[in-house]
Amino acid sequence: MDQVHGKTTIIKFIIEIFKKDSKKVSLCAPTGRAAKRMTETTGEEAKTIHRLLELVNIQDENYLENIETDVKNINSDVVIVDEMSMVDMFLMNYLMKGISSTTKLVLVGDINQLASVGPGLVLQDLIESDIIPTVKLNTIFRQAAQSKIIMNAHNVNSGVSFLKKEEQKGLKNDFFYMNISNTNDILENVLSLSTSRLKNFGDYEFFKNIQVITPTRKGNLGIKELNKSLQNVLNPPSQLKREKHYGDTIFREGDKVMQIKNNYDIGWVNKENSKIIGQGIFNGEFGIIRSIDNSEKTIKIEFDDDKEACYEFSDLEQLDLAYAITIHKSQGSEFDVVILVISSSSPKLLTRNLLYTGITRAKELLIVIGNGKILEFMIQNVHTKIRNTGLKEKLKRLDNKNEGE
């Protein structure tokens, strides 16, 4: 299934149909953040694919080269996988090993978003093989057609520039584009939007509603420098706030941080009810540093859902400041307000699917800031890195063989 919009409604409907038939349904996604979002939107428990298959001891989930690793058999009648574009060939191999021939597999994803970090083009190859039943959601319904975010996402996906002024009449004020070339001016606007302008515009608060995303880690508008600048204005140094220097990063009490790899072992306690405990903080989860204890060498972080986890200083490699994150890291997430920075970078990064992925992270308001020439280059740049895969051809040969028998 190639999703554009409305996938949540369809997933919920599929779950309802199978449950009425007394079928057991398992929900999963390739990242913890995507699984959490799936749980929130469906009201049903969703797990990471790794946790569903009990692949929890593999440290680098992006490169599971040992294809002989055993997995848990999934005892379900139906398995629904969201954000399939993020699933690489190794993870798909494990998923197929974990399901039986009688299990129905429903794949939900968008091939116009970024490809998986690991090798392969699994979702695209499955669709282009023409042997997997596929439904494409491409109708823009009336309510969606009132959103500039959605209309501009469709424009970009079709290789067309943002809506012209005369095309915006009667649409929601949920999209703004600021054509700015100077790096310092872009940064100044990002900082002012994050600290006061969006608060005045719609009572949006940075730590509650707003996320800055950018194509790159490096450069004056990459996440490294943006995080330093945003940290300085949103959570400046104070004698009342303890800090921990780790490499070239300063972690400070009150900072917004992100877990950048799955940790299935770390324990957590519910802030409101200490009787509720659990294990696991996953790649893409956001939190706030509540306290730093330099004598005990620990940092206490409050994550979403009131989960509090205690990190040793030696575990800080798992964390990054998250005032600004890359578009790659934002995939599988949604935010009320997105400030999307368009900055100069390698042409390999400045692609249409990267821009489309960034645009579709915003739920209520999107502000795009950057050089118009770079933006137009991204809209037209469909030349992504070539991935040599044989999955599509193998599926076709298998289908031809089955037809001949």
Secondary structure, 3 states (H helix, E strand, C coil): CECCCCHHHHHHHHHHHHHHCCCCEEEEECCHHHHHHHHHHHCCCEEEHHHHCCCCCCCCCCCCCCCCCCCCCCCCCEEEECCHHHCCHHHHHHHHHHCCCCCEEEECECCCCCCCCCCCCHHHHHHHCCCCCCCECCCCCCCHHHCHHHHHHHHHHCCCCCCCHHHCCCCCCCEEEEECCCHHHHHHHHHHHHHHHHHHHHCCCHHHHEEEEECCCCCCCCHHHHHHHHHHHHCCCCCCCCEEEECCEEEECCCEEEECCCEEEEEEEECCCCCCEEEEECCCCEEEEEEEECCCCEEEEEEHHHEEEEEEHHHHHHEEECCEEEHHHHCCCCEEEEEEEECCCCCCCCCHHHHHHHHCCEEEEEEEEECHHHHHHHHHCCCCCCCCCCHHHHHHHHHHHHHHC
